[in-house]
Amino acid sequence: MISRLKIFWKEKRSQAVLIIALALLALVSLYVNLGSIHRTAAAPSADGENELRLRRRALSSAMIEAQKLEIPIRQVAASRQLFWLTATDGDPATEFRKRIEAATQYAGLTLKSIGAMQKTKLADGVECCEITIAADGKSDAVLKFLAALRDSGKYFFWKNLTLNPDNIRSPQFLMLNGTIKIVTVEPAAAQKLWGEN
């Protein structure tokens, strides 16, 4: 082993000396830089403290302003769920009725009548659609229907809803009459409102 070191020293002495010198220089530089960092961190000057305080205040005010600007963006994004998007939810002329029928069937509610869908234009590509229904069943079936309709989409709204006890059968039976409405948005209008298809 010692003989190998002697041979290495004779053949590559200049390279070994250069590597050792660079390593020592790096250690000295690291020591000096760490010392200066430690001194400035331990005792910052008064000007440095003032500048640091000003920067912290500017950063905190910028963060508060950014949060204020994000509120309307979040509100618009959250409002998207309140609309029937024809691109993703389907054609309201058929799907609206199917979802109501599916919810009544799931709940075990007897659907007495379901009216034709009526449309009202609100804006270009935005319409209000309404369907009037009449149903009856036990009170738990009515509650199950209302929950199923709510769970199938946040875009179902009740224009009016009347629940009356069915005095002919028993007070446990309820008669439900109401008008369910949705606001539909076509893809072009969705692009304008939310910047998406």
C-alpha positions as CSV (number, residue, x, y, z in Angstrom):
1,M,0.0,0.0,0.0
2,I,2.8,2.4,0.9
3,S,4.6,1.6,-2.3
4,R,1.5,2.5,-4.3
5,L,1.3,5.9,-2.6
6,K,5.0,6.5,-3.4
7,I,4.5,5.7,-7.0
8,F,1.3,7.9,-7.2
9,W,3.2,10.7,-5.5
10,K,6.1,10.5,-8.0
11,E,3.8,10.3,-11.1
12,K,1.0,12.7,-10.2
13,R,2.5,15.0,-7.6
14,S,1.4,18.2,-9.3
15,Q,-2.2,17.1,-9.6
16,A,-2.3,15.9,-5.9
17,V,-0.9,19.2,-4.7
18,L,-3.4,21.1,-6.8
19,I,-6.3,19.1,-5.4
20,I,-5.1,19.6,-1.8
21,A,-4.7,23.3,-2.4
22,L,-8.2,23.7,-3.8
23,A,-9.7,21.7,-0.9
24,L,-7.9,24.0,1.6
25,L,-9.0,27.1,-0.3
26,A,-12.6,25.8,-0.3
27,L,-12.5,25.2,3.4
28,V,-11.1,28.7,4.1
29,S,-13.8,30.3,1.9
30,L,-16.5,28.3,3.5
31,Y,-15.3,29.3,7.0
32,V,-15.2,33.0,6.1
33,N,-18.6,33.0,4.4
34,L,-20.3,31.1,7.3
35,G,-18.7,33.5,9.7
36,S,-20.1,36.6,7.9
37,I,-23.5,35.0,7.6
38,H,-23.5,34.2,11.3
39,R,-22.5,37.7,12.2
40,T,-25.1,39.4,10.0
41,A,-27.9,37.1,11.2
42,A,-26.9,37.6,14.8
43,A,-26.7,41.4,14.7
44,P,-28.4,43.0,11.8
45,S,-28.0,46.7,11.3
46,A,-30.8,49.1,12.0
47,D,-31.2,49.9,8.3
48,G,-31.5,46.2,7.5
49,E,-34.1,45.7,10.2
50,N,-36.2,48.6,8.9
51,E,-35.9,47.3,5.3
52,L,-36.9,43.8,6.5
53,R,-40.0,45.2,8.3
54,L,-41.0,47.1,5.2
55,R,-40.7,44.1,3.0
56,R,-42.7,41.9,5.4
57,R,-45.4,44.6,5.5
58,A,-45.4,44.8,1.7
59,L,-45.5,41.0,1.4
60,S,-48.4,40.6,3.9
61,S,-50.4,43.4,2.2
62,A,-49.8,41.8,-1.2
63,M,-51.0,38.4,0.2
64,I,-54.2,40.0,1.6
65,E,-54.9,41.7,-1.7
66,A,-54.3,38.5,-3.6
67,Q,-56.8,36.7,-1.3
68,K,-59.4,39.5,-1.9
69,L,-59.0,39.1,-5.6
70,E,-59.4,35.3,-5.4
71,I,-62.8,35.6,-3.7
72,P,-64.8,36.5,-6.8
73,I,-63.0,33.8,-8.8
74,R,-63.9,31.1,-6.2
75,Q,-67.5,32.4,-6.1
76,V,-67.9,32.2,-9.9
77,A,-66.3,28.7,-9.9
78,A,-68.7,27.6,-7.1
79,S,-71.7,29.0,-8.9
80,R,-71.0,26.7,-11.9
81,Q,-72.4,23.8,-10.0
82,L,-75.8,25.5,-9.7
83,F,-76.4,25.3,-13.5
84,W,-77.4,22.5,-15.8
85,L,-74.6,22.4,-18.4
86,T,-76.0,20.8,-21.5
87,A,-72.5,19.7,-22.6
88,T,-72.1,17.5,-19.5
89,D,-75.6,16.9,-18.1
90,G,-77.3,16.2,-21.3
91,D,-80.4,17.6,-23.1
92,P,-82.8,19.0,-20.5
93,A,-85.8,18.1,-22.7
94,T,-85.3,14.4,-21.9
95,E,-82.8,14.2,-19.0
96,F,-84.6,16.6,-16.7
97,R,-87.8,14.4,-16.8
98,K,-85.8,11.2,-16.5
99,R,-84.0,12.3,-13.4
100,I,-87.2,13.3,-11.7
101,E,-88.8,9.9,-12.6
102,A,-85.7,8.1,-11.4
103,A,-85.7,9.9,-8.1
104,T,-89.4,9.1,-7.5
105,Q,-88.9,5.5,-8.4
106,Y,-85.8,5.2,-6.1
107,A,-87.8,6.8,-3.2
108,G,-90.8,4.6,-3.8
109,L,-93.0,7.6,-4.4
110,T,-96.1,7.3,-6.6
111,L,-95.8,9.8,-9.4
112,K,-99.4,10.9,-10.2
113,S,-98.6,13.4,-12.9
114,I,-95.6,15.1,-14.5
115,G,-96.2,18.1,-16.7
116,A,-94.5,19.1,-19.9
117,M,-91.3,21.1,-19.6
118,Q,-91.7,24.8,-20.0
119,K,-88.7,26.9,-21.2
120,T,-88.1,30.6,-20.5
121,K,-85.1,32.3,-22.2
122,L,-83.0,34.3,-19.8
123,A,-80.1,35.2,-22.0
124,D,-78.3,33.9,-25.1
125,G,-77.7,30.2,-24.4
126,V,-79.2,30.4,-20.9
127,E,-82.8,29.2,-20.2
128,C,-85.0,28.4,-17.3
129,C,-86.8,25.1,-17.5
130,E,-89.7,24.0,-15.3
131,I,-91.6,20.8,-14.7
132,T,-94.7,20.5,-12.5
133,I,-95.2,17.3,-10.6
134,A,-97.8,15.7,-8.4
135,A,-96.9,12.6,-6.3
136,D,-97.9,10.9,-3.1
137,G,-96.5,8.4,-0.7
138,K,-95.5,7.8,2.9
139,S,-93.6,10.7,4.6
140,D,-90.3,8.8,4.6
141,A,-90.7,8.2,0.8
142,V,-91.3,11.9,0.3
143,L,-88.1,12.8,2.3
144,K,-86.2,10.1,0.4
145,F,-87.3,11.7,-2.9
146,L,-86.3,15.2,-1.9
147,A,-82.9,13.9,-0.8
148,A,-82.4,11.9,-4.0
149,L,-83.3,14.9,-6.1
150,R,-80.9,17.1,-4.1
151,D,-78.1,14.5,-4.4
152,S,-78.5,14.1,-8.1
153,G,-77.5,17.7,-8.7
154,K,-77.3,21.1,-7.0
155,Y,-79.1,22.7,-10.0
156,F,-82.6,21.6,-9.0
157,F,-84.6,24.4,-7.4
158,W,-88.2,24.3,-6.2
159,K,-90.3,27.2,-7.6
160,N,-93.1,26.0,-5.3
161,L,-93.6,23.0,-3.1
162,T,-96.7,22.0,-1.3
163,L,-96.9,19.0,1.1
164,N,-100.4,18.1,2.4
165,P,-101.5,15.1,4.4
166,D,-103.7,12.6,2.5
167,N,-106.7,12.6,4.8
168,I,-108.4,9.8,2.8
169,R,-105.7,7.1,3.3
170,S,-104.0,8.2,6.5
171,P,-102.0,11.1,7.9
172,Q,-98.8,9.1,7.2
173,F,-99.4,9.6,3.5
174,L,-98.4,13.0,2.0
175,M,-99.5,14.6,-1.3
176,L,-96.6,16.5,-2.9
177,N,-97.3,19.1,-5.5
178,G,-94.6,21.4,-6.9
179,T,-92.7,22.9,-9.7
180,I,-89.0,22.0,-10.1
181,K,-86.9,24.3,-12.1
182,I,-83.3,24.3,-13.5
183,V,-81.3,26.9,-15.3
184,T,-79.6,25.4,-18.3
185,V,-76.4,26.8,-19.9
186,E,-75.4,26.0,-23.5
187,P,-71.7,25.4,-24.3
188,A,-71.2,28.8,-25.9
189,A,-72.6,30.6,-22.9
190,A,-70.5,28.4,-20.5
191,Q,-67.5,29.5,-22.5
192,K,-68.4,33.2,-21.9
193,L,-69.2,32.7,-18.2
194,W,-66.5,30.3,-17.0
195,G,-64.0,30.1,-19.9
196,E,-64.7,26.4,-20.5
197,N,-66.7,24.2,-22.9
